[in-house]
Each structure stands twice: as C-alpha cells, then as structure tokens.
Amino acid sequence: MKTTLTGAETSADVAVVGAGPAGLYAAYCAGFRGLSSVLVDALPEPGGQLAALYPEKTIHDVAGHVAVRGRELTDELVAQAAPFAPRYLLGRTAASLTPDGRSGWVIGLEDGGRVRAGAVVIAAGLGRSTPRTLPCLRPYEGRGVAYHVPRLEAHRDRDVVVVGGGDSAVDWALALAPIARSVTVVHRRPSFRAHEHGVRRMYASDVRVLTDAQVTACEGVDRLEAVRVRTGGGELTLPARAVVAALGFITHPGPLADWGLRLENRQIAVDRAMRTNLPRVYAVGDICGYEGRVPLISVGFGEAATAVNHAAVELRPGSRLAPEHSTDREAALLS
Ligand code: FAD
C-alpha cells in the first residue's frame, strides 16, 4: 500500500475522500479506466465503518458473497484496487477544497498536506462520528471501556458488559458469547429495538440480559474491574474487564460542510451521474443523498462506478462512458 508523508503534496487524476467501501471501490474503478487515484481517510486504516465499527460481524447482503466479515470485505476491496496502485493518505483529514486553475481541485489536509486532482469523489460516509456514551463510562475509556470491538479475541475468557438495545449491542453480545467468560447486556428500556431474530437468538443463548437497567458506575483502580447496575429490583455489581458501549454515534459532515457543496438533510445532493453542484466533484456512498437512496454497501458500489466513469469522460473528453467489460480485459491480458 503506497502512502505519502505528512505535509507533502501529491497529485492524481482522481482524489477520493474516504476509504470506506464506496471510496475503495471508486479507486478500483478509477484504475480500471486508466486513471491514477489518491485516497484520503481520517482513520488509520481503510474500510470505513466496516473496519472501524464491525470488522468481525458477518455481512450477508453484498452481491456475490453469501457471508463476509467486515474485515474480509475490506481486505478484498484493497486487494482488488491494488494492481492500480492507488496512493493511501491514512490518518489524514481532508479539510478544504479549492479550485486549482481552470479544471482541477486542491484538497487541503488538516496537517498541511495538499492533494491536487482533476476530479474529486467524496465518499465520506457518515463524516465525522463521535460515540454516544454515559458520563460514568468516560473515565474508563481505553482502560476497559470501548465503543466497538476491533478484535473479538481480545475478550477471550473475560467478563464483558454490553450496553445498549440496538442491533450493534445484540450483535456484539452474540459474537462475544462463545469467546468471553460471561456476557451481560444492560439495556435501559423493557424491549429491544434490534431485529427480532437477533433478540430471539440472544435470549436463547448464554447471554445474560438485564432490561430496565442502567450502568451507574465503573469500578477498578488502574483499569476496569466491575460495573454497578441499577435495576428495578435494586443495585447489583457485575465483574467486568470490558464494557462495550453500543449506544450509537453522533455524526456530522465535519469540514465538508464548508466546501460549498449543496447539502440536503446533512447529505450531499447529487444528480443521477453522482455529480454535486461543483464541477468534477462527485459524491457517493452514505454521504450522498437523493430521493429513495438506500444506505447499503452494494448501493455505494454502484454509485462509485457511476461517478468514476462520468469523471473519466470529463477528464478524457471523447472517451466512452461505459467502461470495457472486465472480462474483455482478462481476455486481452491472457492473449
Ligand atoms: P463509510 O464506511 O462511512 O466510510 C467513510 C470514510 O470516510 C470513513 O473511513 C471516514 O473516516 C472517512 N472520512 C469522512 N470524512 C473525512 C474527511 N473529511 N477526511 C478524511 N476522511 C474522511 N450495510 C450493508 O450493506 N449491509 C450490512 O449488513 C450492514 N451492516 C452494518 C452494521 C453496522 C453495525 C453498521 C454501523 C453499518 C452497517 N451497514 C451495512 C452500513 C454500511 O457499513 C455503510 O452503508 C457503508 O459503510 C457506507 O460506506 P461508505 O464508503 O459510504 O462510508
């Protein structure tokens, strides 16, 4: 994976803001059209939500994959784009977008770096996200309290408390149950808003479920050792080496809000070619909005292909909108 040093300037035909699934696929599509690309992502690794929020969870609705984990899909997307050598600027936040001459753009990075590109594909997903939390959990962040589970194995033989009542809480509890010593779900309401199927599986598993209950305090000197939970029946203390707080995230577009893009309901408005109101600037994936959009990975893939092929025509006037079939490319390579 090619990277570039902090503060340096780099250039490419297409700059992609966001290395989530839509951004990674945009880099592949650019390479397939013979265009160079640079991917900028604020996170230290590619994959967006898949890598940051649910690397170990199994995705069932990506076309062609019966079941694939978030981490595996990320690895495959990176491998798919690799032959075209996209450049990755990871742990780097895109802060500004300014015109560069008559036809290009310069993306200013928060650390002073700059990316020059003929076209920009914004694939910034949820933008910047901050986990929702409880005041009593904050002091133990990084000392037992976490907001997602990058590696299930880290919790082997541990007592884990999962806080929340949505899909993430139920899914993490089910994924951790065979690995952890104990898993307790603490939810402040009487019923779960997670999918029924998952909730039924959770009640049928070894997971202990406390509803109408709230974590009120954390205990432990250097790191977390226990949590106190208030229930309808009184207060109890649970041993806990880890708390997974699955209470959701507050999201906002971050610096993108000041780029002169037309936003609707905090999403970037696009036309059918995924064009924004700025010339040669496209938006794809969860950051873009149009009537009827379905926020799924597979939808972002289609949008990335549409955006990049339109960008290719703008960058190389006279070229065809439809790319050659990848199957033809293989035949050409083999002959
Ligand atoms: P993201 O994955 O959000 O990636 C965007 C990237 O942009 C991030 O890495 C972010 O750091 C970066 N970024 C943002 N702003 C900047 C900036 N200014 N500078 C640099 N980088 C920036 N979808 C499905 O289809 N099937 C499922 O089963 C499924 N399960 C899910 C389970 C959970 C728990 C969650 C949370 C989501 C799930 N989704 C699922 C939704 C799916 O993950 C998203 O639709 C998908 O990740 C959107 O991809 P994206 O590339 O648009 O954005």
Residues whose N, C-alpha, C, O or C-beta is under 5 A from the ligand:
A	BS01	FAD	V17 G18 A19 G20 P21 A22 G23 V40 D41 A42 L43 G47 G48 Q49 L50 L53 Y54 I59 H60 D61 R92 T93 A94 A123 A124 G125 L126 G127 R128 S168 G254 V284 G285 D286 I287 P295 L296 I297 S298 G300
